[in-house]
Amino acid sequence: MGVLKQIATYLYLRKKDEDSPNTPWIRYMHGINRISLLLFLFAIVVMIVKYFVKK
């Protein structure tokens, strides 16, 4: 599975694969990955805003 497809799945932009295992640990891992991806995107937005406001 490609990286962009996985990111789309984390952000609920794409349906998840029906053949993938559905254990509680997999759901926890995907939840943590979703949180870290959203925090990363938020930090990028904050850095861009700070860069343009500073000028």
CHARMM-style PDB file with segment names, atoms N, HN, CA, C and O in Angstrom:
ATOM      1  N   MET     1       0.848  -1.172   0.000  1.00  0.00      PROA
ATOM      2  CA  MET     1       0.000   0.000   0.000  1.00  0.00      PROA
ATOM      3  C   MET     1       0.894   1.235   0.000  1.00  0.00      PROA
ATOM      4  O   MET     1       1.863   1.304   0.756  1.00  0.00      PROA
ATOM      5  N   GLY     2       0.573   2.194  -0.834  1.00  0.00      PROA
ATOM      6  HN  GLY     2      -0.214   2.138  -1.448  1.00  0.00      PROA
ATOM      7  CA  GLY     2       1.376   3.401  -0.941  1.00  0.00      PROA
ATOM      8  C   GLY     2       1.189   4.322   0.247  1.00  0.00      PROA
ATOM      9  O   GLY     2       0.205   4.233   0.982  1.00  0.00      PROA
ATOM     10  N   VAL     3       2.141   5.194   0.414  1.00  0.00      PROA
ATOM     11  HN  VAL     3       2.940   5.266  -0.183  1.00  0.00      PROA
ATOM     12  CA  VAL     3       2.122   6.124   1.542  1.00  0.00      PROA
ATOM     13  C   VAL     3       0.923   7.067   1.441  1.00  0.00      PROA
ATOM     14  O   VAL     3       0.242   7.306   2.438  1.00  0.00      PROA
ATOM     15  N   LEU     4       0.655   7.606   0.241  1.00  0.00      PROA
ATOM     16  HN  LEU     4       1.208   7.412  -0.569  1.00  0.00      PROA
ATOM     17  CA  LEU     4      -0.467   8.529   0.094  1.00  0.00      PROA
ATOM     18  C   LEU     4      -1.805   7.843   0.332  1.00  0.00      PROA
ATOM     19  O   LEU     4      -2.728   8.452   0.871  1.00  0.00      PROA
ATOM     20  N   LYS     5      -1.916   6.577  -0.067  1.00  0.00      PROA
ATOM     21  HN  LYS     5      -1.166   6.082  -0.505  1.00  0.00      PROA
ATOM     22  CA  LYS     5      -3.151   5.837   0.182  1.00  0.00      PROA
ATOM     23  C   LYS     5      -3.347   5.625   1.680  1.00  0.00      PROA
ATOM     24  O   LYS     5      -4.468   5.708   2.182  1.00  0.00      PROA
ATOM     25  N   GLN     6      -2.256   5.352   2.390  1.00  0.00      PROA
ATOM     26  HN  GLN     6      -1.346   5.284   1.982  1.00  0.00      PROA
ATOM     27  CA  GLN     6      -2.340   5.138   3.840  1.00  0.00      PROA
ATOM     28  C   GLN     6      -2.736   6.435   4.546  1.00  0.00      PROA
ATOM     29  O   GLN     6      -3.550   6.414   5.469  1.00  0.00      PROA
ATOM     30  N   ILE     7      -2.164   7.565   4.114  1.00  0.00      PROA
ATOM     31  HN  ILE     7      -1.503   7.582   3.364  1.00  0.00      PROA
ATOM     32  CA  ILE     7      -2.517   8.846   4.713  1.00  0.00      PROA
ATOM     33  C   ILE     7      -3.986   9.155   4.455  1.00  0.00      PROA
ATOM     34  O   ILE     7      -4.682   9.634   5.351  1.00  0.00      PROA
ATOM     35  N   ALA     8      -4.463   8.888   3.247  1.00  0.00      PROA
ATOM     36  HN  ALA     8      -3.897   8.499   2.520  1.00  0.00      PROA
ATOM     37  CA  ALA     8      -5.875   9.121   2.932  1.00  0.00      PROA
ATOM     38  C   ALA     8      -6.775   8.256   3.801  1.00  0.00      PROA
ATOM     39  O   ALA     8      -7.856   8.690   4.198  1.00  0.00      PROA
ATOM     40  N   THR     9      -6.342   7.038   4.101  1.00  0.00      PROA
ATOM     41  HN  THR     9      -5.463   6.684   3.779  1.00  0.00      PROA
ATOM     42  CA  THR     9      -7.114   6.160   4.974  1.00  0.00      PROA
ATOM     43  C   THR     9      -7.144   6.713   6.390  1.00  0.00      PROA
ATOM     44  O   THR     9      -8.194   6.691   7.032  1.00  0.00      PROA
ATOM     45  N   TYR    10      -6.005   7.215   6.898  1.00  0.00      PROA
ATOM     46  HN  TYR    10      -5.152   7.233   6.377  1.00  0.00      PROA
ATOM     47  CA  TYR    10      -5.951   7.766   8.253  1.00  0.00      PROA
ATOM     48  C   TYR    10      -6.863   8.970   8.402  1.00  0.00      PROA
ATOM     49  O   TYR    10      -7.484   9.160   9.447  1.00  0.00      PROA
ATOM     50  N   LEU    11      -6.945   9.788   7.352  1.00  0.00      PROA
ATOM     51  HN  LEU    11      -6.441   9.633   6.503  1.00  0.00      PROA
ATOM     52  CA  LEU    11      -7.737  11.006   7.421  1.00  0.00      PROA
ATOM     53  C   LEU    11      -9.172  10.787   6.961  1.00  0.00      PROA
ATOM     54  O   LEU    11      -9.908  11.752   6.752  1.00  0.00      PROA
ATOM     55  N   TYR    12      -9.571   9.548   6.803  1.00  0.00      PROA
ATOM     56  HN  TYR    12      -8.973   8.764   6.972  1.00  0.00      PROA
ATOM     57  CA  TYR    12     -10.921   9.166   6.393  1.00  0.00      PROA
ATOM     58  C   TYR    12     -11.286   9.701   5.008  1.00  0.00      PROA
ATOM     59  O   TYR    12     -12.461   9.945   4.735  1.00  0.00      PROA
ATOM     60  N   LEU    13     -10.300   9.887   4.131  1.00  0.00      PROA
ATOM     61  HN  LEU    13      -9.345   9.689   4.353  1.00  0.00      PROA
ATOM     62  CA  LEU    13     -10.565  10.312   2.767  1.00  0.00      PROA
ATOM     63  C   LEU    13     -10.782   9.116   1.849  1.00  0.00      PROA
ATOM     64  O   LEU    13     -11.224   9.273   0.711  1.00  0.00      PROA
ATOM     65  N   ARG    14     -10.476   7.945   2.334  1.00  0.00      PROA
ATOM     66  HN  ARG    14     -10.116   7.817   3.258  1.00  0.00      PROA
ATOM     67  CA  ARG    14     -10.549   6.728   1.542  1.00  0.00      PROA
ATOM     68  C   ARG    14     -11.048   5.608   2.432  1.00  0.00      PROA
ATOM     69  O   ARG    14     -10.715   5.563   3.616  1.00  0.00      PROA
ATOM     70  N   LYS    15     -11.843   4.700   1.878  1.00  0.00      PROA
ATOM     71  HN  LYS    15     -12.113   4.736   0.916  1.00  0.00      PROA
ATOM     72  CA  LYS    15     -12.320   3.562   2.664  1.00  0.00      PROA
ATOM     73  C   LYS    15     -11.157   2.628   2.964  1.00  0.00      PROA
ATOM     74  O   LYS    15     -10.251   2.467   2.145  1.00  0.00      PROA
ATOM     75  N   LYS    16     -11.187   2.012   4.145  1.00  0.00      PROA
ATOM     76  HN  LYS    16     -11.922   2.143   4.810  1.00  0.00      PROA
ATOM     77  CA  LYS    16     -10.106   1.104   4.497  1.00  0.00      PROA
ATOM     78  C   LYS    16     -10.264  -0.221   3.758  1.00  0.00      PROA
ATOM     79  O   LYS    16     -11.355  -0.577   3.312  1.00  0.00      PROA
ATOM     80  N   ASP    17      -9.167  -0.930   3.642  1.00  0.00      PROA
ATOM     81  HN  ASP    17      -8.281  -0.640   4.005  1.00  0.00      PROA
ATOM     82  CA  ASP    17      -9.137  -2.208   2.940  1.00  0.00      PROA
ATOM     83  C   ASP    17      -9.918  -3.242   3.744  1.00  0.00      PROA
ATOM     84  O   ASP    17      -9.672  -3.417   4.937  1.00  0.00      PROA
ATOM     85  N   GLU    18     -10.840  -3.915   3.108  1.00  0.00      PROA
ATOM     86  HN  GLU    18     -11.040  -3.773   2.139  1.00  0.00      PROA
ATOM     87  CA  GLU    18     -11.671  -4.922   3.788  1.00  0.00      PROA
ATOM     88  C   GLU    18     -10.877  -6.173   4.158  1.00  0.00      PROA
ATOM     89  O   GLU    18     -11.267  -6.898   5.073  1.00  0.00      PROA
ATOM     90  N   ASP    19      -9.776  -6.438   3.466  1.00  0.00      PROA
ATOM     91  HN  ASP    19      -9.459  -5.849   2.723  1.00  0.00      PROA
ATOM     92  CA  ASP    19      -8.981  -7.641   3.730  1.00  0.00      PROA
ATOM     93  C   ASP    19      -7.964  -7.449   4.845  1.00  0.00      PROA
ATOM     94  O   ASP    19      -7.337  -8.416   5.276  1.00  0.00      PROA
ATOM     95  N   SER    20      -7.788  -6.216   5.322  1.00  0.00      PROA
ATOM     96  HN  SER    20      -8.298  -5.430   4.972  1.00  0.00      PROA
ATOM     97  CA  SER    20      -6.786  -5.976   6.348  1.00  0.00      PROA
ATOM     98  C   SER    20      -7.277  -6.507   7.700  1.00  0.00      PROA
ATOM     99  O   SER    20      -8.480  -6.529   7.960  1.00  0.00      PROA
ATOM    100  N   PRO    21      -6.347  -6.932   8.555  1.00  0.00      PROA
ATOM    101  CA  PRO    21      -6.752  -7.440   9.874  1.00  0.00      PROA
ATOM    102  C   PRO    21      -7.361  -6.322  10.717  1.00  0.00      PROA
ATOM    103  O   PRO    21      -6.965  -5.163  10.598  1.00  0.00      PROA
ATOM    104  N   ASN    22      -8.323  -6.672  11.568  1.00  0.00      PROA
ATOM    105  HN  ASN    22      -8.645  -7.614  11.664  1.00  0.00      PROA
ATOM    106  CA  ASN    22      -9.029  -5.680  12.378  1.00  0.00      PROA
ATOM    107  C   ASN    22      -8.948  -6.079  13.845  1.00  0.00      PROA
ATOM    108  O   ASN    22      -9.948  -6.462  14.452  1.00  0.00      PROA
ATOM    109  N   THR    23      -7.751  -5.986  14.403  1.00  0.00      PROA
ATOM    110  HN  THR    23      -6.939  -5.675  13.910  1.00  0.00      PROA
ATOM    111  CA  THR    23      -7.558  -6.295  15.813  1.00  0.00      PROA
ATOM    112  C   THR    23      -7.517  -4.992  16.602  1.00  0.00      PROA
ATOM    113  O   THR    23      -7.292  -3.931  16.019  1.00  0.00      PROA
ATOM    114  N   PRO    24      -7.728  -5.048  17.903  1.00  0.00      PROA
ATOM    115  CA  PRO    24      -7.671  -3.807  18.697  1.00  0.00      PROA
ATOM    116  C   PRO    24      -6.317  -3.107  18.583  1.00  0.00      PROA
ATOM    117  O   PRO    24      -6.265  -1.877  18.575  1.00  0.00      PROA
ATOM    118  N   TRP    25      -5.240  -3.854  18.495  1.00  0.00      PROA
ATOM    119  HN  TRP    25      -5.283  -4.853  18.501  1.00  0.00      PROA
ATOM    120  CA  TRP    25      -3.910  -3.248  18.438  1.00  0.00      PROA
ATOM    121  C   TRP    25      -3.694  -2.506  17.125  1.00  0.00      PROA
ATOM    122  O   TRP    25      -3.037  -1.465  17.100  1.00  0.00      PROA
ATOM    123  N   ILE    26      -4.235  -3.028  16.047  1.00  0.00      PROA
ATOM    124  HN  ILE    26      -4.769  -3.873  16.067  1.00  0.00      PROA
ATOM    125  CA  ILE    26      -4.140  -2.340  14.759  1.00  0.00      PROA
ATOM    126  C   ILE    26      -4.928  -1.026  14.820  1.00  0.00      PROA
ATOM    127  O   ILE    26      -4.467   0.001  14.320  1.00  0.00      PROA
ATOM    128  N   ARG    27      -6.112  -1.061  15.431  1.00  0.00      PROA
ATOM    129  HN  ARG    27      -6.486  -1.894  15.837  1.00  0.00      PROA
ATOM    130  CA  ARG    27      -6.909   0.165  15.562  1.00  0.00      PROA
ATOM    131  C   ARG    27      -6.186   1.197  16.430  1.00  0.00      PROA
ATOM    132  O   ARG    27      -6.209   2.385  16.108  1.00  0.00      PROA
ATOM    133  N   TYR    28      -5.551   0.774  17.514  1.00  0.00      PROA
ATOM    134  HN  TYR    28      -5.533  -0.191  17.775  1.00  0.00      PROA
ATOM    135  CA  TYR    28      -4.794   1.697  18.365  1.00  0.00      PROA
ATOM    136  C   TYR    28      -3.644   2.318  17.575  1.00  0.00      PROA
ATOM    137  O   TYR    28      -3.411   3.525  17.646  1.00  0.00      PROA
ATOM    138  N   MET    29      -2.932   1.486  16.826  1.00  0.00      PROA
ATOM    139  HN  MET    29      -3.121   0.506  16.768  1.00  0.00      PROA
ATOM    140  CA  MET    29      -1.796   1.969  16.044  1.00  0.00      PROA
ATOM    141  C   MET    29      -2.258   3.004  15.015  1.00  0.00      PROA
ATOM    142  O   MET    29      -1.618   4.041  14.844  1.00  0.00      PROA
ATOM    143  N   HSD    30      -3.367   2.722  14.334  1.00  0.00      PROA
ATOM    144  HN  HSD    30      -3.887   1.879  14.473  1.00  0.00      PROA
ATOM    145  CA  HSD    30      -3.870   3.657  13.333  1.00  0.00      PROA
ATOM    146  C   HSD    30      -4.355   4.947  13.999  1.00  0.00      PROA
ATOM    147  O   HSD    30      -4.190   6.029  13.436  1.00  0.00      PROA
ATOM    148  N   GLY    31      -4.940   4.846  15.173  1.00  0.00      PROA
ATOM    149  HN  GLY    31      -5.073   3.967  15.631  1.00  0.00      PROA
ATOM    150  CA  GLY    31      -5.363   6.043  15.897  1.00  0.00      PROA
ATOM    151  C   GLY    31      -4.187   6.920  16.282  1.00  0.00      PROA
ATOM    152  O   GLY    31      -4.241   8.140  16.124  1.00  0.00      PROA
ATOM    153  N   ILE    32      -3.122   6.308  16.786  1.00  0.00      PROA
ATOM    154  HN  ILE    32      -3.078   5.317  16.914  1.00  0.00      PROA
ATOM    155  CA  ILE    32      -1.924   7.066  17.152  1.00  0.00      PROA
ATOM    156  C   ILE    32      -1.295   7.683  15.911  1.00  0.00      PROA
ATOM    157  O   ILE    32      -0.859   8.833  15.947  1.00  0.00      PROA
ATOM    158  N   ASN    33      -1.241   6.933  14.817  1.00  0.00      PROA
ATOM    159  HN  ASN    33      -1.595   5.999  14.788  1.00  0.00      PROA
ATOM    160  CA  ASN    33      -0.704   7.474  13.572  1.00  0.00      PROA
ATOM    161  C   ASN    33      -1.537   8.651  13.078  1.00  0.00      PROA
ATOM    162  O   ASN    33      -0.986   9.635  12.584  1.00  0.00      PROA
ATOM    163  N   ARG    34      -2.847   8.562  13.205  1.00  0.00      PROA
ATOM    164  HN  ARG    34      -3.295   7.763  13.606  1.00  0.00      PROA
ATOM    165  CA  ARG    34      -3.733   9.648  12.781  1.00  0.00      PROA
ATOM    166  C   ARG    34      -3.466  10.903  13.605  1.00  0.00      PROA
ATOM    167  O   ARG    34      -3.392  12.004  13.061  1.00  0.00      PROA
ATOM    168  N   ILE    35      -3.322  10.735  14.917  1.00  0.00      PROA
ATOM    169  HN  ILE    35      -3.382   9.841  15.360  1.00  0.00      PROA
ATOM    170  CA  ILE    35      -3.049  11.875  15.800  1.00  0.00      PROA
ATOM    171  C   ILE    35      -1.713  12.513  15.451  1.00  0.00      PROA
ATOM    172  O   ILE    35      -1.619  13.736  15.355  1.00  0.00      PROA
ATOM    173  N   SER    36      -0.679  11.703  15.261  1.00  0.00      PROA
ATOM    174  HN  SER    36      -0.755  10.709  15.339  1.00  0.00      PROA
ATOM    175  CA  SER    36       0.641  12.255  14.955  1.00  0.00      PROA
ATOM    176  C   SER    36       0.656  12.950  13.599  1.00  0.00      PROA
ATOM    177  O   SER    36       1.329  13.968  13.440  1.00  0.00      PROA
ATOM    178  N   LEU    37      -0.071  12.423  12.623  1.00  0.00      PROA
ATOM    179  HN  LEU    37      -0.618  11.596  12.752  1.00  0.00      PROA
ATOM    180  CA  LEU    37      -0.139  13.058  11.310  1.00  0.00      PROA
ATOM    181  C   LEU    37      -0.849  14.407  11.403  1.00  0.00      PROA
ATOM    182  O   LEU    37      -0.402  15.381  10.798  1.00  0.00      PROA
ATOM    183  N   LEU    38      -1.945  14.476  12.151  1.00  0.00      PROA
ATOM    184  HN  LEU    38      -2.308  13.685  12.643  1.00  0.00      PROA
ATOM    185  CA  LEU    38      -2.663  15.741  12.309  1.00  0.00      PROA
ATOM    186  C   LEU    38      -1.820  16.775  13.060  1.00  0.00      PROA
ATOM    187  O   LEU    38      -1.845  17.956  12.716  1.00  0.00      PROA
ATOM    188  N   LEU    39      -1.083  16.347  14.070  1.00  0.00      PROA
ATOM    189  HN  LEU    39      -1.063  15.387  14.350  1.00  0.00      PROA
ATOM    190  CA  LEU    39      -0.206  17.275  14.793  1.00  0.00      PROA
ATOM    191  C   LEU    39       0.913  17.780  13.896  1.00  0.00      PROA
ATOM    192  O   LEU    39       1.284  18.952  13.966  1.00  0.00      PROA
ATOM    193  N   PHE    40       1.451  16.911  13.057  1.00  0.00      PROA
ATOM    194  HN  PHE    40       1.150  15.959  13.000  1.00  0.00      PROA
ATOM    195  CA  PHE    40       2.493  17.313  12.122  1.00  0.00      PROA
ATOM    196  C   PHE    40       1.959  18.356  11.146  1.00  0.00      PROA
ATOM    197  O   PHE    40       2.616  19.370  10.907  1.00  0.00      PROA
ATOM    198  N   LEU    41       0.777  18.123  10.579  1.00  0.00      PROA
ATOM    199  HN  LEU    41       0.243  17.300  10.772  1.00  0.00      PROA
ATOM    200  CA  LEU    41       0.188  19.079   9.644  1.00  0.00      PROA
ATOM    201  C   LEU    41      -0.108  20.410  10.336  1.00  0.00      PROA
ATOM    202  O   LEU    41       0.096  21.473   9.750  1.00  0.00      PROA
ATOM    203  N   PHE    42      -0.584  20.354  11.570  1.00  0.00      PROA
ATOM    204  HN  PHE    42      -0.750  19.490  12.046  1.00  0.00      PROA
ATOM    205  CA  PHE    42      -0.834  21.571  12.342  1.00  0.00      PROA
ATOM    206  C   PHE    42       0.463  22.348  12.554  1.00  0.00      PROA
ATOM    207  O   PHE    42       0.478  23.570  12.412  1.00  0.00      PROA
ATOM    208  N   ALA    43       1.544  21.657  12.890  1.00  0.00      PROA
ATOM    209  HN  ALA    43       1.532  20.664  13.006  1.00  0.00      PROA
ATOM    210  CA  ALA    43       2.837  22.316  13.109  1.00  0.00      PROA
ATOM    211  C   ALA    43       3.349  22.959  11.819  1.00  0.00      PROA
ATOM    212  O   ALA    43       3.914  24.051  11.855  1.00  0.00      PROA
ATOM    213  N   ILE    44       3.156  22.295  10.692  1.00  0.00      PROA
ATOM    214  HN  ILE    44       2.696  21.408  10.662  1.00  0.00      PROA
ATOM    215  CA  ILE    44       3.576  22.873   9.412  1.00  0.00      PROA
ATOM    216  C   ILE    44       2.791  24.158   9.140  1.00  0.00      PROA
ATOM    217  O   ILE    44       3.370  25.156   8.711  1.00  0.00      PROA
ATOM    218  N   VAL    45       1.483  24.140   9.387  1.00  0.00      PROA
ATOM    219  HN  VAL    45       1.013  23.329   9.735  1.00  0.00      PROA
ATOM    220  CA  VAL    45       0.659  25.336   9.180  1.00  0.00      PROA
ATOM    221  C   VAL    45       1.122  26.457  10.097  1.00  0.00      PROA
ATOM    222  O   VAL    45       1.224  27.603   9.658  1.00  0.00      PROA
ATOM    223  N   VAL    46       1.403  26.160  11.350  1.00  0.00      PROA
ATOM    224  HN  VAL    46       1.321  25.230  11.708  1.00  0.00      PROA
ATOM    225  CA  VAL    46       1.873  27.178  12.294  1.00  0.00      PROA
ATOM    226  C   VAL    46       3.199  27.761  11.826  1.00  0.00      PROA
ATOM    227  O   VAL    46       3.391  28.975  11.888  1.00  0.00      PROA
ATOM    228  N   MET    47       4.116  26.920  11.362  1.00  0.00      PROA
ATOM    229  HN  MET    47       3.960  25.934  11.312  1.00  0.00      PROA
ATOM    230  CA  MET    47       5.408  27.414  10.876  1.00  0.00      PROA
ATOM    231  C   MET    47       5.235  28.307   9.649  1.00  0.00      PROA
ATOM    232  O   MET    47       5.913  29.328   9.536  1.00  0.00      PROA
ATOM    233  N   ILE    48       4.353  27.946   8.742  1.00  0.00      PROA
ATOM    234  HN  ILE    48       3.802  27.117   8.834  1.00  0.00      PROA
ATOM    235  CA  ILE    48       4.111  28.770   7.555  1.00  0.00      PROA
ATOM    236  C   ILE    48       3.511  30.110   7.949  1.00  0.00      PROA
ATOM    237  O   ILE    48       3.915  31.149   7.428  1.00  0.00      PROA
ATOM    238  N   VAL    49       2.547  30.094   8.866  1.00  0.00      PROA
ATOM    239  HN  VAL    49       2.218  29.250   9.289  1.00  0.00      PROA
ATOM    240  CA  VAL    49       1.931  31.349   9.318  1.00  0.00      PROA
ATOM    241  C   VAL    49       2.958  32.238  10.002  1.00  0.00      PROA
ATOM    242  O   VAL    49       2.994  33.443   9.752  1.00  0.00      PROA
ATOM    243  N   LYS    50       3.790  31.667  10.858  1.00  0.00      PROA
ATOM    244  HN  LYS    50       3.761  30.688  11.061  1.00  0.00      PROA
ATOM    245  CA  LYS    50       4.823  32.454  11.543  1.00  0.00      PROA
ATOM    246  C   LYS    50       5.803  33.051  10.538  1.00  0.00      PROA
ATOM    247  O   LYS    50       6.254  34.183  10.710  1.00  0.00      PROA
ATOM    248  N   TYR    51       6.130  32.314   9.513  1.00  0.00      PROA
ATOM    249  HN  TYR    51       5.765  31.394   9.373  1.00  0.00      PROA
ATOM    250  CA  TYR    51       7.077  32.778   8.507  1.00  0.00      PROA
ATOM    251  C   TYR    51       6.520  33.993   7.768  1.00  0.00      PROA
ATOM    252  O   TYR    51       7.245  34.963   7.548  1.00  0.00      PROA
ATOM    253  N   PHE    52       5.250  33.954   7.384  1.00  0.00      PROA
ATOM    254  HN  PHE    52       4.661  33.165   7.563  1.00  0.00      PROA
ATOM    255  CA  PHE    52       4.665  35.049   6.616  1.00  0.00      PROA
ATOM    256  C   PHE    52       4.274  36.232   7.494  1.00  0.00      PROA
ATOM    257  O   PHE    52       4.292  37.369   7.023  1.00  0.00      PROA
ATOM    258  N   VAL    53       3.927  36.000   8.740  1.00  0.00      PROA
ATOM    259  HN  VAL    53       3.912  35.077   9.123  1.00  0.00      PROA
ATOM    260  CA  VAL    53       3.565  37.103   9.640  1.00  0.00      PROA
ATOM    261  C   VAL    53       4.829  37.870  10.056  1.00  0.00      PROA
ATOM    262  O   VAL    53       4.785  39.084  10.252  1.00  0.00      PROA
ATOM    263  N   LYS    54       5.930  37.171  10.187  1.00  0.00      PROA
ATOM    264  HN  LYS    54       5.966  36.185  10.028  1.00  0.00      PROA
ATOM    265  CA  LYS    54       7.174  37.789  10.607  1.00  0.00      PROA
ATOM    266  C   LYS    54       7.702  38.775   9.565  1.00  0.00      PROA
ATOM    267  O   LYS    54       8.345  39.762   9.925  1.00  0.00      PROA
ATOM    268  N   LYS    55       7.443  38.526   8.287  1.00  0.00      PROA
ATOM    269  HN  LYS    55       6.921  37.725   7.994  1.00  0.00      PROA
ATOM    270  CA  LYS    55       7.943  39.395   7.228  1.00  0.00      PROA
ATOM    271  C   LYS    55       7.186  40.646   7.101  1.00  0.00      PROA
ATOM    272  OT1 LYS    55       7.500  41.474   6.246  1.00  0.00      PROA
TER     273      LYS     55
END
